[in-house]
Amino acid sequence: MPKIPHRLYLTEDQMPTQWYNLRADMPEQPDPMLNPATGKPLTEEALYPIFCKELAHQEMDGQTRWVDIPEGILEEFRIYRPSPLIRAYNLEQTLDTPAKIYYKYEGNNTSGSHKLNSAIAQAFYAKQQGLKGLTTETGAGQWGTALSEACAFYGLDLQVFMVKCSYEQKPFRKAVMGVFDASVTASPSTTTEVGRKILAAFPESTGSLGCAISEAVETAVSSENYRYALGSVLNQVLLHQSIIGLEAKTAMDLLDEYPDIIIGCAGGGSNLGGLIAPYMRDKLTGKGNPRIVAVEPASCPSLTRGRYAYDFCDTGKVTPLAKMYTLGNGFMPAANHAGGLRYHGMSPILSKLYHDGYMEATSVKQLEIFEAATLFAKKETILPAPESAHAICQAIKEAKICRETGESKTILFGLTGTGYFDMTAYDAYRNGTMSNHVPTDDELAAGFQSLPQLEL
């Protein structure tokens, strides 16, 4: 029997009762969000028409290191948290590697992903403020499902704009959101002004997260007693997701383990930012120096091929401007990409850390990630979400390097969720109809043309 258990579950008493705000330990803060009309930094009050007041405060607060998690949120967390830290013994054996591979598994809830961590928080604050409901976007469907669950619990209405290609690929995501009484609309749609404009310009558009965000924000600001909720990118979301990394670090400490390499898939940055939070703190304060690797799809490579610039957070250009690595708000990712990592930009926090050299980034092609996902499913008995498989793919590569060099490194990656709603994609991979798409420089140039021209 191995000395270290396959799965380590913390007790409820060991679950964090505070979130960690990574910005408080950053040597330089991310650049402020800007008002697109004036080019001036936004105030907290300017966000009140879009977000709940408490969430607007969390979005702008770069100083408070530890934020108490309200008991009303902890009550919900205890239903499915703490989540397990798992040692991938079978995968290690198959790869014949001296590396030790751990993963933090976030799929043990109905949404099948880590997204529920922030969904509960955002719905709680909306209920606390006395709102009627929320609007949101969703790509692959995990966030829409998670927020549907949370809104149902707190008795809030929810309107979801789902990226059209995912809406068509994953009908059962729409069905499960319906179980929780959410209204789901394929985006771009004819129900909003910005959706109609996008369809007029691109009648065959299969959508993007940027499009869906535009529609959700427009609906929120034009509907009485509604606010908008976003499942990634934002500072507030990375704050909520820090519970992943805090739990992981507590569990690793109990095992007397410290990761040499930490790997997370990267779309907007929510799970990666959450997983690395306490370890990045060690790195920023000189207490540790793990390699931190963001893994993104080659079809939507914001970190590895994007520009570090101010950009709109949405395609319709109705949101504030954020300084981030971006492909341009007009970038349209390939419809054949099955995962949810389709956002044109990256979290301002992670963008700043990457720009300043505290983390690495790499990209992988779609066929690679499904090969890794299939191997992982066979050896570890969990069918991973395509998004998670980006991290799995890189973890396998790192473990193979250890096999070649003989180094026994400790690898930690985030298994963000399950792939049971992604069977169309798995079928396409298995029957050979799936293909890779890597945008050309000309395709990227078209997206960069949508970047705003600012005089700062």
N, C-alpha and C positions, 0 to 999 in steps of 0.2 A: 504493500500500500504506500502511496506517495506520502511524504511528510506534510506537504501542503495540500489542503482539500481542493477538490475540483471547484467548488463554489463556496464563497464566503459571504454570508448575509450578516450585516450589522444588526444589532437589536434596535428597537424603536428609540431606546434611550441614547443610542449612539448616533442617531440621525441629526444632522445639523439643524440648529434653531435660528441660524443667521445666514444670510447670503453674503458672499464676499465680492466687494466692488474692486475689480482689478485696476481701475483707473487711479485709485488712491495711491498705488505704489509705482505708477509709471513715471519715469523721469520727466517725460514731456507728455502733456495731455493731447488727445486727438484734437485736430482743428475743430472749431465750433461749427455747428450747423448754421446755415445762412438763410435769411429771408430772400427768396428769389426775386422779389419786387425791388428790394433796396440793396441787396448784397451785403447787408449788415448781419452780425451775429444775432441769432434768435434769443428771445427771452423765454423763460419758463412759461410765462402767462400766454405767450403767443401760441403755445402748443395746446392750451386748454380746449379750443374748439375741436381738436383732433383726438387727443388722448384724455383719459381720466386724469384728474389733477395729481393724484399721487404718482401715477406713472409718468406724467410730465416731469414731476420733481425728480424721480429716479433717473429719467433720461438725461437731465442736466447736471446731476450731482456727481462731480468727480472727486469729491473730498472725503465723503463718509466711507470708511473702510469696511465696516460691518453693519449690515442692515437687518434688524430683527424681522423674522418671518412671523406674521400674525398667526395667532392660534387657529383662526378660521381656515387658514391655508394649510397649516400643519395637520389639521384634522383630516383633510382630503389626502394629503401626501401619505398619511399613515395607511391608507387603503392599499397602496401599491409600492410604497417605499419603506425602508431602503431597498435599492435594487442591488442585485448580486455582482460581485467581482468574481470572474471565472478564469481558471487556468486552463488553457487550451492544450491539454496533454496529448490528445489524439492528433491534433494538427502538428504539434511539435514532433511527434513520433513519425508521422507521415513525411514530414520535411527533412527528417534525420538531422535536426539542427540542435546545437547546444544552447540556443537562445531559449529563454523562458518567455512565453507569450501569455499575457493576461488581457482580458477585455471586460469592460464595464457594460453590462447588458441593460438597456433601457426599454426593451420591447414588451415587458410584462404588464401591459394594460390594454384596454380596448382600442386605443388609438394605435397601438403597436409601435410607439416611438417615444422619444424623450420630450416631444412637444407638449405633453400634458403638464410638464413642470411649470412652464410659463403660462399656459392656457388657464390653469387654476388661479394663478396669481392675478392675471389680467381680468378674469371674470369676477373674482372676489372684489377687486377695487372698483369695478363698474357697479356691482351690487351695492357696495358700501356708499357710493356716491349717489345712489338712487336712480340710476339710468334705466331706461326701458330695454335697451339692447345694444349689440355690437355689430359691426361689419368687419369682414376680413377677406383676404385672398387665400388660396391654397394652390400649391403646385401638384405634387404627387398625391396629396390628400391627407397626409398625416396631421398637419396643422389644422386643417378644417375639421377633421374628426375629433382631434383633441379639444378644440375650442367648442365644438358642438356638445361634447360631454360636459365640459365645465359650465357652459351656459345653461344646460339643462339642469344641472345640480343647483345653480344659484337662481333659477327661474328667470333667465334673460332670453330675449329673442336674439336670433343670430341669422345674418344674411351673408352667405359665402359666395365669392366669385372664384370659380375654379378654372385654371388654365385649360383651354379647350381641348388640347391634345390629350391631357390626362383625364379630363372629363369623359372623353370618348374611349380611352384605353381602359379606364377603371370604373365601370358602372357601379360596382359594389361599394366603392368608396362613397359615392353619392348616396347609395342605399343606406349605409350605416350612419351617415350624417342625418339622413331622414329619420332614422330610429330615434335620434335625439332632438327631432323637431326643427332642425335647421333648414333654411331655404337655400338651395344650391343653384347657381346660374353659371353656365359656360361663358368664359371670358376670352375674347371680347364679345360683348353683348349689345343688344339694341336698347337696353334698359337705362343706359346712362349716356350723357352727352359725349364723354370721352370715348366710350365704347363705340358709339356711332361714328365718330371721327376716324377711329382706327380702322373700322370695317370699311369705311368709304375709301380710305387710302390703300388698305390691304384686304380686299374682300375674302381672300382665301386664308387669312391669318389663322394659325393654330394657337396663337396666344403666347403669352409670357407672363412671368410673375410681375414684371413692370406694368403690363396692361392691367392685370387683375388688381394690383395695388391702386392704380388710378381709379378704377371703378368703385372699389371699396371705400376709398377716401371720399370721393364725390358723394357717394350715397350717405356716408356718415355725416358729413358737414351739412347736407341738405335735408337731413331727417331730424326731427325734434327729439331730444333726449337720447340720442345715439352717439357712440364714439367708435373710433377705429381701433382695431387690435392687429398687431403684426407678430408673426411667429419667429422671426429671425432678424439679423442685421443690427437691430437697435441695441443701445446700451442697456436699457431696462431688461431686455431678453437675456443678454449675456449675464446680467446680474442674477436673474432667476435660475438660469441653467448652471450657475456655479455650484449648486447642490450636487451635481454629478461628480465634479472633480473633488469636492470636499469629502464626499462619501468614499470615493476611490482612494484618496490619500489616507483616510483613516484606516481603510481595509488593508492597504499596502503596508502601512506602518505596523499594523497588528501582525503581519506576516514577516516583518523586518525586511521588506523589499522596497527598492526605490528604482523607478524606471530610468533606463538610459535613453530610451526613445519613446516619445509619446506621439501617437498618430490619430488624426481625426479627419473625416471627410469634411469638405468645405464647400458650401453653397453660398449662404448668407453669413454663416459663422456661428450659429447658436450652439450646436453641440460641441464643436471644436473649442469655442471660447469657454464653455462650461467645464469641459473635461480638463483643460490645461490650467484653469484659473489658479489653483493653489501652487502648482508646479511653476507656473510663470512668475508667481510671487517669489518663490525661492530663487528663481533666475534673476529677477530684478533686484533682489536684496542680497545677492551673493551667497545664499545658503545652499544652492544646488545649480547644476548646469546641464539639465537634460536637453537632448535634441528634440525639438518640437516640429512636426511635419504636418502641414496642411495638404490634403490630397483632393484635387478638384477634377472634374471631367474635362478631357481634352476638347470636348465640344463647347464648353462654356468656361474658358480659362481666364478668369478675371485677375487672379494673382500672378500667374505665370506669363500672361501675354497682355494684360490690361495696362492702363495708365493710372498713375496716382494723381487724382485730380478731383476737383469739385464736380459733382454731377447730381442730377435729380434722382431721387430714389424710385421714380416711377416713369413709365413711358409717356403718360399724358402730361407730365410736367406740372403737376398740381401740388407736389410735396416740397418740403424744404430741401436745400442743397446740402450734401454731405461730402466731406473729403474722404475718398476711399479709392481702392483699386477698382477700376470699372472698365467695362467694354463699351460703355456708352449707353444711355437710357434707351436708345433706339435699336440696340442689338437684339436680334431675334434668334434664339438658339434653335438648333435643328429639332424638328418634330420627332425624329426617330430616337432621340435620347430618352431613355425610359425612366431615369431617376428624377428626383425632385430638385437636383442641384442646378437650377436653370436661371438663377438670378444674375443680373448683369453686373452687380457690384458685390463688395465684401464689407463686412462690419468695419466701421471706422476704427474701432479699437484694434481689431486684428490687422487691419491695413497699416496702422501706425506701427504696431509691433513688428510686422513683416518689413516695413520700409526701414525701420531702425535696426534691423538685423537680429532680432530676438527669436525669429522662427524661420523655417524653410517652407517652400511650397513646391509641389510637383503635380503633374497632371497624368491621368491614365485614360486609355481608350475604353469604349463601352464593352467590346468583346473581352478585353482583359478582365474587367471587373466581374463579368458574369462567369468567366472561368474560375476566378477566385471564389465567387459566391457559391458556385456549385460544389467545389472541393470542400469549402467550409461546412456547407450543409451536410455533406456526406460524413464528415469527420466529427462535427460538433453538434449535430442533430437540430440545429436552429437554421431555418431558412431566412437569410438576411435580406433586408431591404436593399435595393440597388444602391441607394445612397451609402449605406454602411459598408457595402462591398468595396467601395473605393479605399476605405481604411484597411479592410482585410487584405486587399491586393498589395498595398504598400507594406503591410506587416509581413506578408509572405516573402516579399522581396528582401526585406531587411533580415528575416530569419535565414534565407538562403545565403546571404552575404556572410552571416555568422557561421554557417556550415562551411563555407569556402575558407574563411579566415581562422576558424576554430575559436573565435571569441564567444564567450557566454554572456550575451547582453540580455537585459530585461526589457521587454517591449510591452507597452500598454497601449491599447487602442480602444476607441469607442464603437461599440455595436449599438447604433442608434435605434434600431428597430427591426421589425420583421417584414418579410416580403410576400405575405400571403395574399395581398391585393395586387401583386405585381406579376401574376401568372401569365398574362399575355406577353410580357417581356421575357420571362423565363422560357415560355414556349417558342418565342421567336429565336432565342439563343439556341435552343436545343434542335429546332428544325432547320437552322441555317439561314433564316431570312433576316436575322439581325445584321446590321452593318455598323461600321464606325463612321463618324463624321468629325473631321477636324477643320475648323474654319480656315479659309485662306487669309492671307494678309489683306487682300482686297475686301473680303467679307468683314474683317475686323475694322478696316478703315471706314467702311460705311457706318459702323456703330460709333466710331470715334467722332464722326462728323456731327453727331447729335449732342456732343458735350457742350455745355453752355460756355459762352465767351465772357469771362468776368474780368473786370478791372479791379484788382485787389491792392 
